[in-house]
Amino acid sequence: MGVDLSDVRVVDNHCHSVERSQHDDVTSWRSYFTESPDAHVRAVDVASTACYQRLTTAMAGFHGVDRAEESVLAARSAVGVSELAGRLWTDARLDALVVDTGFPDPAIALSVPELAVAGGCRAVSLLRLEPAFEALILRAQSYDELLDLTRDTVSDVRAAGWSGFKSVVGYRTGLAVDRWDVADARASYAAARTEVEAGGRVRLGHKPLLDTLLHVAFAAAAAQELPLQFHVGYGDPDADLRQANPLQLRALFEEPAYRGMPVVMLHNCWPFVREGAYLAAVYGNAWLDLSYGIPFLSRGELRQVSRAALGAAPASRLMYSSDGARVPELHWLSAHDGRRLLGEALDELVADGDLTADQAQTAGERVLRDNAWSLYGIDAAPRPR
């Protein structure tokens, strides 16, 4: 008998909340399942992707209806979003969620405690750095004040209720986070403040300033031994893939002062999964996230991701996730696909003589649950009531 991970309760090491109000018309529903901003892709083309059609078929089976989109949407709309999430996540056997609260807007999404209650699981949250920095820029009247505010914000994040950090610098200025002269950082701060004064807000794409603030956060994460997740690779066109290769993080991994900061490379680093697996194999604080929901890929491609990761990186440095966001179905289907595809990849390693059956079983359990449970200190999270 092959590796059986069907009963393993999973820790979703990277996911997002669910929107309180769910789209129930076909065109709007389809838009949940693409990173494209193109209106035709969102409304039409996404329906012919392997990922979307797989999800629709699975949903139809779960609800016991035919696979027409209208039938599936009618079935899911018959219950409230919290009840729907509870049904799906109970079926998915979720043990804990690690939630990036930076997306979707918390004003329209279930809170982290509500997610835990809905899923009957534990949940911890991460501080997304770039929006936090932007809020501080609005307050700071000088560059020096901004640095002080930033240090205060990242100095004791566990006491503030966070279990780690998340950065989307890959969406902003690229993963090569440099060090800058103070004069450059001050000039960058001045440009950001000009943006604030002109429009009342700022999008922190000012590289010298963003890089400088990130280094403040890196030092704090290392001192507190807290994980920091990076968006890597796949995303909407706002992320320049040429600057989102995980190899751009090499200087960070080489920095001795940051060795206490576990760095989690998200989204399989897709399409750079082998580069991510290499980094996880050679750096003691590098972790590779294996996401089975987003990117929106076929099972065949996700199976290849699993093979590449398990073939190069230690199983102790791999963690399962869904990157599920906005709708609960992504968290649900990803858990089932993750168990299945990891199991198939591990079966191949057993067949090839790389692992024994017992070693493969242990590896699967580590990837699906144990590694993330330990890294994020989930034991300290309250049980849902």
C-alpha positions as CSV (number, residue, x, y, z in Angstrom):
1,M,0.0,0.0,0.0
2,G,1.2,3.5,-0.9
3,V,1.8,6.5,1.4
4,D,-1.6,7.4,2.9
5,L,-1.9,11.0,4.2
6,S,-5.7,11.1,4.0
7,D,-6.1,11.2,7.8
8,V,-3.4,13.8,8.5
9,R,-4.8,17.1,9.8
10,V,-3.1,19.9,8.0
11,V,-1.6,23.3,9.0
12,D,-2.3,25.8,6.3
13,N,1.0,27.7,6.6
14,H,-0.1,30.5,4.3
15,C,-3.6,31.6,3.7
16,H,-5.9,34.6,3.8
17,S,-9.4,35.4,5.2
18,V,-12.8,34.8,3.6
19,E,-15.0,37.7,2.5
20,R,-18.2,38.1,4.4
21,S,-20.2,38.8,1.2
22,Q,-19.7,36.2,-1.5
23,H,-20.3,36.6,-5.3
24,D,-23.0,34.4,-6.5
25,D,-23.2,35.4,-10.2
26,V,-21.1,33.3,-12.6
27,T,-19.0,36.2,-14.1
28,S,-18.0,37.6,-10.7
29,W,-17.4,34.2,-9.2
30,R,-14.9,33.3,-12.0
31,S,-12.9,36.4,-11.2
32,Y,-11.8,34.8,-7.9
33,F,-9.7,32.3,-9.7
34,T,-7.2,34.3,-11.8
35,E,-4.5,36.8,-11.1
36,S,-5.2,38.5,-14.4
37,P,-6.5,42.1,-14.5
38,D,-7.8,41.6,-18.0
39,A,-11.7,41.7,-18.0
40,H,-12.1,39.0,-20.7
41,V,-9.7,36.6,-18.9
42,R,-11.5,37.2,-15.6
43,A,-15.0,36.8,-17.1
44,V,-14.5,34.2,-19.9
45,D,-11.1,32.6,-20.2
46,V,-10.6,31.5,-16.6
47,A,-13.5,29.0,-17.1
48,S,-11.4,26.9,-19.4
49,T,-8.4,26.5,-17.1
50,A,-7.7,23.1,-15.6
51,C,-7.7,24.5,-12.1
52,Y,-11.2,26.2,-12.4
53,Q,-12.8,23.1,-14.0
54,R,-11.3,20.8,-11.3
55,L,-12.7,23.0,-8.6
56,T,-16.1,23.2,-10.2
57,T,-16.3,19.4,-10.5
58,A,-15.2,19.0,-6.9
59,M,-17.7,21.5,-5.6
60,A,-20.5,19.8,-7.5
61,G,-19.6,16.5,-5.8
62,F,-19.4,18.1,-2.4
63,H,-22.9,19.7,-2.7
64,G,-24.4,16.7,-4.6
65,V,-25.5,18.8,-7.6
66,D,-24.7,18.8,-11.3
67,R,-21.5,20.6,-12.3
68,A,-23.1,23.5,-14.1
69,E,-21.7,26.7,-12.5
70,E,-25.2,28.0,-11.8
71,S,-26.1,24.8,-9.8
72,V,-22.9,24.9,-7.8
73,L,-23.3,28.6,-7.0
74,A,-26.9,28.1,-5.9
75,A,-25.9,25.3,-3.6
76,R,-23.1,27.2,-1.9
77,S,-25.3,30.3,-1.6
78,A,-28.0,28.4,0.3
79,V,-25.9,28.7,3.5
80,G,-24.0,31.6,5.1
81,V,-20.3,32.0,4.5
82,S,-19.3,30.9,8.1
83,E,-21.4,27.8,7.8
84,L,-20.1,27.1,4.3
85,A,-16.5,27.5,5.5
86,G,-17.2,25.2,8.5
87,R,-18.6,22.5,6.3
88,L,-15.7,22.6,3.8
89,W,-12.9,23.0,6.4
90,T,-14.2,20.2,8.6
91,D,-14.2,18.0,5.5
92,A,-10.7,19.2,4.7
93,R,-9.5,18.3,8.2
94,L,-7.8,21.6,8.9
95,D,-5.8,21.7,12.1
96,A,-4.6,25.3,12.0
97,L,-4.5,28.4,9.8
98,V,-1.6,30.9,9.5
99,V,-3.4,34.0,8.2
100,D,-2.0,37.0,6.3
101,T,-4.5,39.7,7.3
102,G,-3.2,42.1,4.7
103,F,-5.6,40.8,2.0
104,P,-8.5,40.9,1.6
105,D,-9.4,44.2,3.3
106,P,-10.2,43.3,7.0
107,A,-13.2,45.5,6.8
108,I,-14.9,43.0,4.4
109,A,-13.5,39.8,5.7
110,L,-14.0,37.4,8.7
111,S,-11.6,38.1,11.6
112,V,-9.0,35.6,12.5
113,P,-11.0,34.4,15.6
114,E,-14.0,34.0,13.3
115,L,-12.0,31.9,10.9
116,A,-10.9,29.7,13.8
117,V,-14.5,29.2,15.0
118,A,-15.8,28.5,11.5
119,G,-13.1,25.9,10.9
120,G,-13.0,24.4,14.4
121,C,-9.3,24.9,14.3
122,R,-6.6,27.1,15.7
123,A,-5.5,30.3,13.8
124,V,-2.6,32.6,14.1
125,S,-1.9,35.8,12.1
126,L,1.0,37.6,10.5
127,L,1.9,41.3,10.3
128,R,2.1,42.4,6.7
129,L,5.0,44.8,6.7
130,E,4.4,47.1,3.7
131,P,0.9,48.4,4.8
132,A,2.2,48.8,8.3
133,F,5.1,50.9,7.0
134,E,2.7,53.0,4.9
135,A,0.5,53.7,7.9
136,L,3.6,54.9,9.8
137,I,4.7,57.2,7.0
138,L,1.4,58.9,7.3
139,R,2.2,59.6,10.9
140,A,5.9,60.4,10.9
141,Q,6.9,64.0,10.5
142,S,10.6,63.2,9.9
143,Y,12.7,60.3,8.7
144,D,14.1,59.8,12.2
145,E,10.6,59.6,13.7
146,L,9.7,57.0,11.0
147,L,12.6,54.8,12.0
148,D,11.6,55.1,15.7
149,L,8.0,54.2,14.9
150,T,9.1,51.3,12.8
151,R,11.4,49.9,15.6
152,D,8.5,50.2,18.1
153,T,6.1,48.4,15.7
154,V,8.3,45.4,15.1
155,S,10.0,45.2,18.5
156,D,7.7,42.8,20.3
157,V,5.1,41.5,17.8
158,R,4.2,38.4,19.9
159,A,2.8,40.7,22.6
160,A,0.8,42.4,19.9
161,G,-0.7,39.1,18.9
162,W,1.3,38.3,15.7
163,S,3.2,35.1,15.0
164,G,5.5,36.4,12.4
165,F,5.8,38.8,9.5
166,K,4.9,38.9,5.8
167,S,6.5,41.0,3.1
168,V,5.2,41.7,-0.4
169,V,8.4,43.6,-1.5
170,G,8.4,41.2,-4.5
171,Y,5.3,43.1,-5.7
172,R,6.9,46.5,-5.0
173,T,10.6,46.8,-5.8
174,G,11.8,43.3,-6.1
175,L,13.3,40.7,-3.8
176,A,16.8,42.1,-3.9
177,V,16.6,44.1,-0.6
178,D,19.7,46.4,-0.6
179,R,21.4,48.6,1.9
180,W,21.3,52.3,1.2
181,D,23.2,55.4,2.4
182,V,21.3,57.5,4.9
183,A,21.1,60.3,2.3
184,D,19.4,58.1,-0.2
185,A,16.9,56.8,2.4
186,R,16.1,60.3,3.6
187,A,15.5,61.5,0.0
188,S,13.2,58.4,-0.6
189,Y,11.3,59.3,2.6
190,A,10.9,62.9,1.3
191,A,9.4,61.5,-2.0
192,A,7.0,59.3,0.0
193,R,5.9,62.3,2.1
194,T,5.3,64.3,-1.1
195,E,3.0,61.5,-2.3
196,V,1.2,61.7,1.0
197,E,0.8,65.4,0.9
198,A,-0.5,65.2,-2.7
199,G,-3.0,62.4,-2.2
200,G,-3.3,61.6,1.4
201,R,-1.9,58.2,1.0
202,V,1.3,56.4,-0.1
203,R,2.1,53.1,-1.9
204,L,5.5,52.3,-0.7
205,G,7.4,51.7,-4.0
206,H,10.2,54.0,-2.9
207,K,13.0,51.4,-2.9
208,P,15.7,53.0,-0.7
209,L,13.1,53.7,2.0
210,L,11.3,50.4,1.7
211,D,14.6,48.4,1.8
212,T,15.8,50.4,4.8
213,L,12.6,49.7,6.8
214,L,12.7,46.1,5.8
215,H,16.2,45.8,7.3
216,V,14.8,47.2,10.6
217,A,12.1,44.4,10.5
218,F,14.7,41.7,9.6
219,A,16.8,42.6,12.6
220,A,13.7,42.5,14.8
221,A,12.6,39.2,13.4
222,A,16.0,37.6,13.9
223,A,16.2,38.9,17.5
224,Q,12.8,37.4,18.3
225,E,13.4,34.3,16.1
226,L,10.2,34.9,14.2
227,P,9.4,33.7,10.7
228,L,9.2,36.1,7.8
229,Q,7.2,35.1,4.7
230,F,8.1,36.5,1.3
231,H,5.8,36.6,-1.7
232,V,8.0,34.9,-4.3
233,G,7.3,34.3,-8.0
234,Y,3.7,33.9,-9.2
235,G,1.3,36.8,-8.8
236,D,-0.6,39.4,-10.8
237,P,1.3,41.4,-13.4
238,D,2.2,44.0,-10.7
239,A,4.9,41.5,-9.7
240,D,7.8,41.6,-12.1
241,L,8.9,37.9,-12.3
242,R,12.4,39.0,-13.3
243,Q,12.8,40.5,-9.8
244,A,10.8,37.9,-8.0
245,N,13.2,34.9,-8.3
246,P,14.1,33.6,-4.9
247,L,17.8,33.7,-5.8
248,Q,17.4,37.5,-5.3
249,L,17.2,36.7,-1.6
250,R,20.8,35.4,-1.5
251,A,22.3,38.4,0.3
252,L,19.7,38.1,3.0
253,F,20.5,34.4,3.6
254,E,24.2,35.2,3.6
255,E,23.8,37.9,6.3
256,P,25.0,36.4,9.6
257,A,22.9,38.8,11.7
258,Y,19.7,37.4,10.2
259,R,20.3,33.7,10.8
260,G,17.8,33.7,13.6
261,M,15.0,34.7,11.2
262,P,13.3,31.8,9.4
263,V,12.6,32.9,5.8
264,V,9.6,31.3,4.2
265,M,9.5,31.5,0.4
266,L,5.8,31.3,-0.7
267,H,3.8,30.0,-3.6
268,N,6.3,27.2,-4.4
269,C,8.4,30.1,-5.7
270,W,6.6,29.0,-9.0
271,P,7.9,28.9,-11.6
272,F,11.2,29.0,-9.7
273,V,10.5,25.9,-7.6
274,R,13.9,24.3,-8.1
275,E,15.7,27.5,-7.1
276,G,13.6,27.6,-4.0
277,A,14.3,24.0,-3.2
278,Y,18.0,24.6,-3.6
279,L,17.9,27.5,-1.2
280,A,16.0,25.4,1.4
281,A,18.7,22.7,0.9
282,V,21.7,24.9,1.6
283,Y,20.6,27.7,4.0
284,G,19.7,26.8,7.6
285,N,16.9,29.4,7.9
286,A,15.3,28.9,4.5
287,W,11.9,27.2,4.2
288,L,9.9,26.4,1.0
289,D,6.1,26.8,1.0
290,L,4.2,24.3,-1.1
291,S,1.0,25.9,-2.1
292,Y,-1.7,23.7,-3.7
293,G,-4.4,26.4,-4.2
294,I,-2.7,29.4,-5.6
295,P,-0.9,29.4,-8.1
296,F,-3.9,28.2,-10.1
297,L,-2.3,25.1,-11.6
298,S,-3.3,21.7,-12.8
299,R,-2.7,18.7,-10.6
300,G,0.0,17.6,-13.0
301,E,1.9,20.8,-12.5
302,L,1.4,20.6,-8.8
303,R,2.7,17.1,-8.8
304,Q,5.8,18.3,-10.6
305,V,6.2,20.9,-7.9
306,S,6.0,18.3,-5.2
307,R,8.6,16.1,-7.0
308,A,11.0,19.0,-7.4
309,A,10.7,20.1,-3.8
310,L,11.0,16.6,-2.3
311,G,13.7,15.7,-4.7
312,A,16.1,18.4,-3.5
313,A,15.1,20.0,-0.2
314,P,15.0,18.4,3.2
315,A,11.4,17.4,4.2
316,S,12.1,19.3,7.4
317,R,12.2,22.6,5.4
318,L,9.0,22.2,3.4
319,M,5.5,23.3,4.5
320,Y,2.0,22.9,3.0
321,S,-0.3,25.8,2.3
322,S,-3.3,26.8,0.2
323,D,-2.8,30.6,-0.2
324,G,-6.6,30.4,-0.1
325,A,-8.2,33.8,-0.1
326,R,-11.7,35.4,-0.3
327,V,-13.6,32.1,-0.8
328,P,-13.3,29.0,1.5
329,E,-13.3,26.5,-1.4
330,L,-9.6,27.2,-2.1
331,H,-8.5,26.2,1.4
332,W,-10.7,23.1,1.1
333,L,-9.7,21.7,-2.3
334,S,-6.0,22.6,-1.6
335,A,-5.9,20.4,1.5
336,H,-7.3,17.4,-0.4
337,D,-5.0,18.0,-3.4
338,G,-2.0,18.5,-1.1
339,R,-2.5,15.2,0.6
340,R,-3.0,13.4,-2.6
341,L,-0.2,14.9,-4.6
342,L,2.4,14.8,-1.8
343,G,1.5,11.2,-1.3
344,E,2.0,10.4,-5.0
345,A,5.3,12.1,-5.1
346,L,6.4,10.3,-1.9
347,D,5.3,7.0,-3.4
348,E,7.6,7.6,-6.3
349,L,10.5,8.2,-3.9
350,V,9.7,4.8,-2.2
351,A,9.5,3.0,-5.5
352,D,12.9,4.5,-6.5
353,G,14.4,3.3,-3.3
354,D,15.1,6.9,-2.0
355,L,12.8,6.4,1.0
356,T,11.3,3.6,3.0
357,A,7.6,3.6,3.4
358,D,7.9,4.7,7.0
359,Q,10.3,7.5,6.1
360,A,7.9,8.7,3.4
361,Q,5.0,8.7,5.8
362,T,6.9,10.7,8.3
363,A,8.0,13.2,5.6
364,G,4.4,13.7,4.5
365,E,3.2,14.4,8.0
366,R,6.0,16.9,8.5
367,V,5.2,18.8,5.4
368,L,1.5,18.8,6.0
369,R,1.5,19.6,9.7
370,D,4.5,19.3,12.0
371,N,6.9,21.7,10.5
372,A,4.5,24.7,10.5
373,W,3.1,23.7,13.9
374,S,6.5,24.2,15.4
375,L,7.7,27.2,13.3
376,Y,4.7,29.4,14.1
377,G,4.3,28.3,17.7
378,I,0.8,27.2,17.1
379,D,0.6,25.4,20.5
380,A,0.3,28.9,22.0
381,A,-2.7,29.8,19.9
382,P,-6.1,29.5,21.7
383,R,-8.4,26.7,20.8
384,P,-11.7,27.9,19.2
385,R,-14.7,27.9,21.4
